[in-house]
Amino acid sequence: MAYGEKPQSRPIDTTTPSVARMYDYLLGGSQHYEVDRAACHDLLQIAPSSQQLARSNRDFLRRVVRILARDKKVTQFLDHGSGLPTQDNVHEVAQRIHGDAKVAYVDSDPMVLAHGRTQLQENDNVMVIDQDMRETEKIKAEIGDFFDWTKPIAALFVSVLHCLPDTGDENDPAALIRRVAALLPAGSYMVICQLVSEDPVVRANVTRLMDDATHGNWGRVRERHEVKRYFEGMEIIDPPGLVDVIDWYPDNPPPPDHLRPTDWVEWGGMAKVKD
């Protein structure tokens, strides 16, 4: 049984698209329904590069966890909005480098929780937390002594903040990042990327589509300068800085400009929270 497992009680809604299941479909997974596939088809009409972005984002997650574990010697990972399990999940990448690396996955999607707990039930160094990613204090309380809060932790917000609306209060994405950064021990790291577009039509159309499809369980496609503000007060790892994630320490040469998406990109990077 995975550390911290609780019984699954909420039913899986198969009538409303789920961002996690849509992402799984775009990655070529199998954990989705017709309603999710239909929403993805509509999304691809507006932003044709959506599938390419999903895959490049997943590659970024693998690289950033590998670099954190191998080069930064991080052995504790807090993954917000972790999504459905797929190949090379955070714990798999980290534990190939540090066998005792610990990962706390946070999600509130019933299907994510059900599949995650089934697949992770034999791994005592992984826990799955059933919480909205904005419930920072509840998440910390559930983690408890599973983490050593005197040692560095990598907090991951990979392709999830666009799911949160701007509220101007403690639920605002920027407020969430500040709150998580404040609780992390010295030497910790923050990883953030989200969907951005410099095209106002794409931003508006994708935001409208996803908000309607998910019945309000969506935030906003943003601009690069807005994401950059999330890193205020942190030391951005530069090079490579904040970039299209395909340019963040790529394993292979990134594509030339004429083969890159022109509608939207996943944009962000990594920062050291505090010494």
C-alpha positions in Angstrom: 0.0 0.0 0.0 1.3 3.5 -0.9 2.2 5.7 2.1 -0.8 7.8 3.1 -3.4 5.9 1.1 -7.1 6.6 1.8 -10.2 4.9 0.5 -11.5 6.3 -2.8 -15.0 7.6 -2.4 -15.8 10.1 -5.1 -17.2 8.7 -8.3 -15.5 9.2 -11.7 -17.5 11.6 -13.8 -17.6 10.2 -17.4 -19.9 12.9 -18.7 -17.6 15.9 -18.3 -14.1 16.1 -19.8 -11.2 15.9 -17.4 -8.0 17.8 -18.0 -6.0 14.8 -16.7 -7.8 12.4 -19.1 -7.4 14.8 -22.0 -3.7 15.0 -21.3 -3.5 11.2 -21.2 -5.3 11.0 -24.6 -2.8 13.5 -26.1 0.1 11.5 -24.8 -1.3 8.4 -26.4 -2.6 6.8 -23.2 -5.7 4.7 -22.7 -7.3 6.2 -19.6 -9.9 8.4 -21.2 -13.5 8.5 -22.4 -15.3 9.6 -25.5 -16.1 13.0 -23.9 -12.4 13.6 -23.3 -11.5 12.6 -26.9 -14.2 14.9 -28.3 -12.9 17.8 -26.2 -9.3 17.1 -27.5 -10.5 17.1 -31.1 -12.1 20.5 -30.5 -8.9 21.8 -28.8 -6.8 20.6 -31.8 -9.0 22.7 -34.1 -8.0 25.8 -32.2 -4.4 24.9 -31.3 -3.1 22.2 -33.6 0.2 21.7 -31.7 -1.6 20.6 -28.5 -0.4 17.0 -28.9 3.1 18.0 -29.6 3.1 20.3 -26.6 1.8 17.5 -24.3 4.6 15.2 -25.3 7.4 17.9 -25.1 6.0 18.8 -21.7 6.3 15.2 -20.5 9.9 15.1 -21.8 10.6 18.2 -19.8 9.3 16.6 -16.7 11.6 13.7 -17.1 14.6 15.9 -17.7 13.9 18.3 -14.8 13.4 15.5 -12.3 16.6 13.7 -13.6 18.6 16.9 -13.2 17.2 17.6 -9.8 18.0 14.1 -8.6 21.4 13.7 -10.3 22.9 17.1 -10.3 21.1 18.9 -7.4 21.0 15.8 -5.2 17.3 16.3 -4.4 15.6 13.2 -3.0 12.2 14.6 -2.1 9.6 15.7 -4.7 6.2 17.3 -4.2 4.2 16.9 -7.5 1.2 19.2 -7.7 -1.6 18.1 -10.1 0.3 14.9 -11.0 -2.2 13.5 -13.5 -2.6 9.9 -14.6 0.3 7.6 -14.2 2.2 7.0 -17.4 5.7 5.9 -18.4 8.6 7.5 -16.5 6.6 9.1 -13.7 8.4 11.3 -11.2 9.2 8.5 -8.7 10.5 6.2 -11.5 12.9 8.8 -12.8 14.0 9.9 -9.3 14.3 6.4 -7.9 16.5 5.2 -10.8 19.1 7.7 -9.4 18.3 7.5 -5.7 16.6 4.3 -4.7 15.2 5.9 -1.5 13.9 9.1 -3.2 10.4 10.0 -1.9 7.6 11.5 -4.0 4.2 12.9 -2.8 1.7 13.2 -5.7 -1.1 15.6 -5.2 -4.4 15.4 -7.3 -8.1 15.6 -6.7 -9.3 13.8 -9.9 -10.9 10.5 -8.8 -9.6 8.6 -11.8 -6.0 9.9 -11.2 -6.3 8.8 -7.5 -7.7 5.4 -8.3 -5.1 4.5 -10.9 -2.3 6.1 -9.0 -3.0 4.1 -5.8 -3.4 0.9 -7.7 -0.1 1.2 -9.5 1.8 2.5 -6.5 0.6 0.2 -3.8 3.9 -1.7 -3.5 6.1 1.5 -3.2 6.5 2.7 0.3 8.5 5.8 -0.8 5.5 7.2 -2.7 2.3 8.7 -1.4 -0.8 9.9 -3.2 -2.7 12.9 -1.6 -6.3 13.5 -2.4 -6.4 17.3 -2.2 -6.9 20.4 -4.4 -3.3 21.6 -5.1 -4.2 25.0 -3.5 -4.7 23.4 -0.1 -1.1 23.9 0.9 -1.5 23.5 4.7 -3.7 20.4 4.3 -1.1 18.9 1.9 1.7 19.5 4.3 -0.2 18.0 7.2 -0.9 14.9 5.2 2.7 14.6 4.2 3.8 14.9 7.8 7.0 13.1 8.6 7.0 11.2 5.2 9.3 14.1 4.2 12.3 15.3 6.1 11.4 19.0 6.3 15.0 20.0 7.1 16.2 18.7 3.7 15.6 20.2 0.2 12.3 19.5 -1.5 11.5 20.0 -5.2 8.0 21.4 -5.7 6.7 20.7 -9.1 3.9 22.7 -10.9 4.3 21.2 -14.4 1.6 22.2 -16.8 -1.1 22.7 -14.1 -1.3 26.4 -13.3 -3.3 27.2 -16.4 -6.0 25.1 -14.7 -6.3 27.7 -12.0 -8.2 31.0 -12.5 -6.9 34.4 -11.3 -8.9 35.0 -8.2 -6.9 37.8 -6.5 -7.0 36.0 -3.1 -5.2 33.0 -1.5 -6.4 30.7 -4.3 -4.7 32.8 -7.0 -1.8 30.9 -8.7 0.8 33.5 -7.7 -0.4 33.3 -4.1 -0.2 29.5 -4.2 3.4 29.6 -5.4 4.4 32.1 -2.7 2.7 29.9 -0.1 4.5 26.8 -1.2 7.9 28.5 -1.5 7.5 29.8 2.1 7.1 26.3 3.6 10.0 24.7 1.7 13.3 24.1 3.5 16.5 25.9 2.6 18.1 24.5 -0.6 14.7 23.6 -2.2 13.7 24.1 -5.8 10.5 25.2 -7.6 9.6 24.0 -11.1 6.9 25.8 -13.0 5.7 25.7 -16.6 2.3 26.4 -18.1 0.6 27.0 -21.4 1.3 30.5 -22.8 0.5 32.2 -26.1 1.4 35.6 -27.5 -1.7 35.4 -29.7 -4.8 36.9 -28.0 -7.2 35.0 -30.2 -5.6 31.6 -29.2 -5.6 32.6 -25.5 -9.2 33.6 -25.6 -10.5 30.7 -27.7 -8.6 27.9 -25.8 -9.6 29.4 -22.5 -13.3 29.6 -23.5 -13.3 26.1 -24.9 -11.7 24.5 -21.9 -13.7 26.5 -19.4 -16.9 25.4 -21.1 -15.8 21.8 -21.6 -14.7 21.3 -18.0 -17.7 23.2 -16.5 -15.4 25.8 -15.0 -12.6 23.6 -13.9 -10.1 25.7 -15.8 -8.0 28.8 -15.5 -6.4 30.7 -18.3 -3.8 30.5 -21.0 -1.4 33.3 -20.0 1.5 35.3 -21.4 5.2 34.8 -20.6 5.6 37.9 -18.5 2.8 36.6 -16.2 4.5 33.3 -15.6 7.8 35.0 -15.0 6.2 36.8 -12.1 5.5 33.5 -10.4 9.3 33.2 -9.9 9.7 36.6 -8.1 12.0 36.3 -5.0 13.6 33.1 -6.3 16.9 32.4 -8.1 16.1 31.2 -11.6 18.5 28.6 -12.8 20.1 30.4 -15.8 21.2 29.1 -18.2 18.8 28.1 -19.5 16.5 30.6 -17.7 12.8 30.7 -18.5 12.1 29.2 -21.9 9.9 27.1 -24.1 10.4 23.8 -22.3 11.8 22.1 -25.4 14.8 24.4 -24.9 15.3 23.5 -21.2 18.5 21.3 -21.2 17.2 19.2 -24.2 18.6 15.7 -24.6 18.5 16.2 -28.4 18.9 19.4 -30.5 15.6 21.3 -30.4 13.6 21.8 -33.6 14.4 24.9 -35.8 12.1 27.8 -35.7 10.1 26.8 -38.8 9.1 23.5 -37.1 8.1 25.0 -33.8 4.5 25.6 -32.7 3.2 29.1 -33.5 -0.1 28.9 -31.6 1.1 28.3 -28.0 3.9 26.8 -26.0 4.7 25.3 -22.6 6.9 28.0 -21.0 8.8 28.1 -17.7 11.8 26.6 -15.9 13.4 26.0 -12.5 14.5 28.2 -9.6 16.2 27.8 -6.3 13.8 28.9 -3.6 16.2 29.9 -0.8 19.6 29.2 0.5 
